[in-house]
Structure formats: structure tokens, C-alpha cells
């Protein structure tokens, strides 16, 4: 490992730990929810990675680099053209720094098989720390996210993303490591189900991760039967919760998300190119708006819009806040990357150091979860999600992952013969 690579690893590890544990938390901009401190860490790490990157790591004419520049330009213009350019530009900065930082750190630093293998252990360490913090918060404050994140959904999404580590180790030949990974997946599921009462969406996604992992790896009838018993109990709990008043049709958690589909579309149509800015006030768009969801009145929806601000849906927030071009280009890029990953999953390449299943499941689960809150506006989610997107093998990176181990074995053979 070269000196520049060691320096980049240092910045990358420190930034990842701060984002996973959200410690220390330093408020640089008061009166706003923007986590500028984490955004600056992401930006500095990105700069270090780019400056110290080998020449072959970044290709200026590559689609990834060109698309990154276009998305950055569109987001910056959106922030500057908004009614409050300073504060909204801060949010755009954090979004770009965490997203581009995670993606390009993966492309630059995690492009070699050895670094990818090390990252699996590092992600396992981060997941262990997040779960430990959750257990402490649950025991002392009855809230697993109390000592980490003020919001429950980002805390849960971090667990979903970092489940990459035990999923990656499920195909290792080491039996103790295999069982430890399966134990961690089970612990994630049990921890979330037992502690996040009322957060049905999070429970469903966590259950899905565990089920798919078990059916993918385990062929033991007894274990599968046990899983079905757990699912049966969960369904009973789910039906009971849904029938409660909290999840009635008039609940804000339901009507707000449903009504934001037509409302965000109205905003985007009136501001199609650059949107109105990320988390910009939307009250002035309610004047001529009539809610389509008949379980909510205009006055009630207006109160929710004023308090929540965003759409509680990542892609709707991008559409209304950043405009159609940004949303279409970004969504299309993610679909292409995930499509390549799905192709590799069905046609696996044994030469890759990370199995595609370990990447595919957290990415797909997160994309589903993004429909329920503005996930990518949280730098910790944006950072790790784009790290996994950057780890998807494409073109020359896929060939490099296969060729490098062969080159290393040839060098070792030459040294032995000499």
C-alpha cells in the first residue's frame, strides 16, 4: 500500500466512523437541520482521494465522471437560484459532498481486491458499533437511536446498509465467520423488531433482508420453518398495528406521503429545470392546490407541509427541489448501475472479491426505504449508499478485479522460484 493510499484510508476511515456513529456532532450552521460538519468531512476526504489518486483511477472522459459533473452543476444552480440561496446551497453542498465523496472514494480507494476485502472487515466493525450504540440507547433511554441519530429512519437505514458486511461474509469458507455473520443478521432483525415499535416500514424492510439472506444461503428445513413461525407472529403484530388509530387512513404518516405525489408533481411542473431548492418552503404552492386524497383537508395538509417541509420521499424531493433533469439523470444512472449488478448476480464472476448479493440486497432495500423519507439528505445515508454504488463492478474495474489476483500469484510464484 502506497503512502498516498494510506493517507486516503485514514481520511476515509475517520469520515466513515463519524457518519456511522455521528460523533462528534458539531453544529456549524444554527437554525437549520443541515449537517454541515459531516458534509465538510466528506468533501475533505473526496479532495484527498482525488489529489492522491493514481492516474488510472479517474478517467475524465468516462460516463461516471461526466455524469458526476453534470449532476453537481445542476444541483449548484438549483441552490443559487432558490429564494434562500445561502442556506439551500449549504444543503446542496452536503448532498454533493456525501454522494460524490462516497462514490468516488469507492472508485478510487476500493478499486483493488485487497482494499475491498479490508473494507468488508471495516464495515463489520462499523455495524458492530452502531448496534452496540443502539443497545445502550435502548437499555438506558428506551430509544435505540438516542445516542446516535435524532431520527429513527436514518438510524435504521444505516443498519440496512451496513448489513452488507455480514452478507459479504456469508460466502466465506471459514465456518466461525459464517455463523458470526448469520448471527449478526439475526441480531439486526431481532433488535429492530423488538425496539422500533410502531415503525412498521423499518420492520418490513429488516424482515425482508433477513428472509432473503436466509433463503439465499440456508437450505436447512428446520431453520426455514423457524423463519416462517417468526413471519407468522410478525404478520399478526403487523395487522394489529395497522388496525390501530395511529395507522388509520387519516394518519399524517399515510396521507402526507400519498398527497405529496400530486403536490410534488405540481411544484416540479412549475419549476421544471432547477426546482425550488432542497427543502425549500412550499407554502406558496398551496394557494391553488386542492388535495386529491379525500382523507385529508386542505387546511390539514397545509399544516403538515409547513412543518415537514420536504416530501418524505427521496425521489419526489429531488424532483421538486432539484428539477426534472437532475432527477432523471440521477435515477437513470442508479438504474443502470443496479441493472449491471443484477446481471452479475445472475451470471456471477468467481474472480470478484465481493459477491454481488452482498451489494444488491442493501441497495435494493435502501431504494425501497427511500420512498418513505428523504434518505439522501442525511449525509450518513448518502455516503454509504454511494460507496456501495461505487463498488459495483463495471467495465475495466471488473477486469481489473480479476486480473490483479492473477498478477499477484504470478509475482509470488516468481519470488518462490528465485
N, C-alpha and C positions, 0 to 999 in steps of 0.2 A: 504494500500500500504506500503510495507516494505521500510526500509531506502535504501537498495541496489537498489530497483526498482525506487525510487525517483531520486537517483543519475544517474541511467541509462537513465531515462526520460529526465533529464537535458541535458546530452550529446547528446542524440538523437534529442531533440528539437533544440538545438543550431546548430548542424550539418545540420539538415534538412532546417533550415532557411537560413544558409549560402549557401547551394546548390540551394535553390529555388530562392533566391534574388541575389546570387553571390556577396554578400557584407559581410565582406570586401574581396577585392581581393588583394592577396599578391603574387608577383612573386618571387618564391624561386629558380627557375632554369631559368636563362636568355638564350635567343637564342633557346627556344623550346616552343611549344604550350602546353606542359604538365602542367595541373593544379595540381601541387604537393601539394599546401596548402590544397585544398579541399580533396585530397587523404589522407593526414595525419589526417585531422579531422575525416574522415570515419574510418581510421584504429584505431585511439584512441577510438572512440565510440564503434567499434567492440570489442576491447580488454576489455573495461569497461563492456560491455554487457556480454561477456563470463566469465569474472572473477566473476562478481556479479550474474550470472545466478543461479537459483535453480538447484538442481541436476537432476530433471526430465526433464528440458528444453532441454538439449543436450544429445543425445544418440549416443555414439561413433560408435556403430555398425549399425546405421541407414543408409539407402541409401543416404540420403541428406548429411550427414557428410562425408561419404566415397567419394561420387562424388565431393564434395567441395574440399577435399584434393587432389584428382586426377587432377582436373582442375587447382588448384593452382600450383601443381608440374609441369604440362605440360607448363603452362604459364611462370613460373620462368625459366625453362630450355630453353625455346624459347628465352627469353630475354638475358640470359647469353651466348647462342650460336650464337647470332647475330653479325654482323660486328661492331656495336657500342653498346656494352653491357651495358654501363653506362646509356646512355640516353634512350635506349629502355627498360631497366629494370625499369626506372622511370615510363614509360608509363604502363608497366605491373603491377607495384605496385599500381598505381592509379586505373587501371581496376579491380584488385582483391580486393582492399580495399573498393571501392564503391559498387561492385557487391556482394561480400561476406558480407560486412558490412550491406547493406540494407536487404539482405535475412535473415541473422541470427539475426539481431535486430528485424525483424518481427516475427521470430520463437521464440525468447526468450522474448522480451518485449511485443509484441502484441498477445500473445497466449491466454490471458484471455478476456472474453467478455467485461468487464469494460474498459480495455485498448483499445480494438478495437473501442468501442463507443467513447472514448475520442479522438482517432486518427482521426475519421471522422470529428469532430469539428476542430481539429488541421489542417487537410488537407484543410478544408474550409477556415480557416484563411490564409493559405499559398496561396491558389488560389486567394483570395481577394487581397493579397499583390502583387502578380505577375500581375494581371490585372490592379491594380492601377498604378504600375510602367510602365506598357505598355501604359496606357492612358496618363500619364505625358510625356513619351518619344514621343508619337505620337503628342501631342499638342505643345511641345516645340521644338522638333528636327525632326518631321515628320518620325521618326523611333521608333516603339513601343519597340524595344529591345535595344535602345540606352543606357539606364541607367542600364541595366541588363546583357545582353549577347551580345558579339560582333558578334554572328552568329544567323541568323534568325531561322534556323531549330531547334536547341535545345530550343530556347525560345518557339516556337510553340509546340514542343513535351512535354514540361513541362505543358503547358495548357491542352494538351490532357490527360496527366497522372493525373493531379490534378482534372480533371473533375470527377474523382472518387467520390469526396465529394458530389457535388450536386446530382449525380446519386444515391449515397447511401441514401440520404435523401428524394428521390422521393417516397419512400415507407413508410415514416413516417406518423403517424396518425395526426400530427399537420398540420393544413391547412396553416397557415402562413409560416411554414418551407417548405412545399411542393411548394408553389408558389415562395418562395425565391429561391429555388433550380432550378426550371424551368426557372426563370428569369436569374439566373447565367449562365445556359446552353445557353440560347438565347443570352445573352450578349457576351459569349465566341465566339459564331458563328458570330454575327454581328461585333464584334471587329476585328476578324481575317479577315473576308471578306472585310471589309472596309479599313483596314490598310495594309494588306500584299498583295498589288497589285503585280501581276507577280508571286507570289509563289503559283502556281496552285495546286501543290501537297498538300500543307498545307490546302488550301481552301477545297479541296475534302474531306480530312480526317475529318476536322472540321465539314463540312456539314454532313458527314456520322454519326458522333457522335450525332449531334442534331436530325437528322431524326430518327435514331434507338431509341433514348431516347423517342422522342415524340410518335412514333408508339407503343412503348412498354408500355407507361404509359397512354397516352391520347386516348380517344375514341370519342372525340368531332369532328363532321364533319367540323364545321367551322374552327377549328384550323388546321385540316389536309388540308383543301382546301387552307388556307393561306400558309401553308408549300409548297404545290405544286406550288403556284404562285412564291414563293421565288426561288424554284428549277428551274422554267422556266426561270426566269431572270438570274440565275446563269449559266444555260446552254448556254444562248445567250452570256453572258460575256465570258464563257469558250471557245466557238467556235471562238469568235473574237480574243481572246488572242492566241489560238493555231495557227490561220492562220497568225499571225504576224511573222515578220522575226526573232524575238527573239526565237521562238519555231519552227523554220524550221528544216528540217532533218539534216542540217549541224551545228546545235547549239551544243555547247560543253556540255550543260546540258543533251542532249539526247545521242549524240554519245559516250561520255565518259562512261556513265553508261552502255550502251549496250556493248561496246567493252571490258569492264572490266570483263564480264563473261568468255570469252575465255582467256583473258590475265591472270586473277587471277587463272584460272584452270591450265594454263601453269606453273605459278610460283609454285603452290601447288604440281604439279606432280614432279617438280624438287627438291622440299624441302618438302616431304610428312609428315614427323614425327613432326617437330617443327616449320616449316615455316621459314620465313626470319626475323621475328620480327615485332612488331606492328608499323606501319607507317615507315618501313624501306625504304630507297631509292630503286627504282625498275628499274632504267635506264639501268643497265647492262643486264636485261632480254629482252630488245628491239632489241638486235643485230640481232637475227634470227627470229624475230617475224613479221608476216605480218598481218595487221588489216583485220578482217573479215567483218566489217561493211563498205560497199562500199561508204558511205558518208563522210569518213574521210581518210586522207592520213597518212602514217607512220610518216612523219615529224610533222604533226599537232598533232597527238596522243602523240608523244614523248614529245612535249612541254607541253601538258596537264598533262602527267604523272609526269614530273619533278616538276610542280607547285603544283598539288593537292596531290601527294604522295600516298594517300590511294585509295580504290576502290569506295568510295561513296556508299557503301553498307555494312552494318554491317557484314553479314554472309560471304560475299566474302573477306572482310578484315580479319576476323577470319581464314578463310581457307588458305589464302596466308600468313598471318602474324604469325599464331599460329599453323598451320598444321591441317591435317585431323583428328587425334584423338581428339584434343580439340574441333574442330568444330562439329564433330559427337556426342561426349558425351554431349556437352552443348546443341546443338539443340535438341537431343533426350530427354534430361531432361526437356527442356521447353515444348516440345510437350506433354510429359506425364503429366506435371502439368496442362497445358491448357486443355488437354483432360479430366482430372478429374474435372476441373472447368466447362467444357461444360456439363459433365454428371450431376453435381449438379444443373446446370441451368435448365436442362430438368426434373430433379427429385429433386425439391427444398426441403430443410430441414428447417422448420419454426424455429427450435431452434438456427440457426446460427445468430450471431449479425450483420453480414454484408451480404446483399443479393448478390448473385453471379453475377448478372447482372452488378452491380457497379464495380466489378473487371474485368469481362470478356471484356466489351467494351473498356476501356482504354488499356488493354493488347493487344487485337487483333488489335486495331487501331495503337498502337505503333509498333507492329511486322510488319505491313504493311509499316509504315513510315520508319522502319529500312532498307528497301530496297532502300532508296533514300539518305541516308547519314550514316556516321559512328557513330550512335547514342550512343552506349555503350562506346565509347571512351571519351565521355563527362561525368564526374563523376556525375553531377546532374541528367542526364537521367538514368544512370546505377543504381544509388542509389534508386530512386523512383520506377523504373521498377522492381527491385528485391525485394523491400518492398512488392509490390503487388503480386509478385510470392510467397513470403514467407507467405502471408496472405491466400493463397489457402488452404482450409481445407483438410487434408489428414490423414487417419487412426485415430490414437489416438488423434490427435489435433481436429478432427471433433467430436469425442465422448466427449472430454473434454469440448468443447464449448456448448454441450447440457447438460452435467451433472452438470456443475458448477452453472448455474442459478437455477437448482432444489435444489442443496445443499444450496444455499443462501436463497431460500424461506423457506426451512425446518428450517434453523437457526433462521430466523425471526419469524417463527411460534412458535418455542420453546421458544424464548425470550418473545413473547406475552403471551403464556400460563403461563409462570412462573411469 
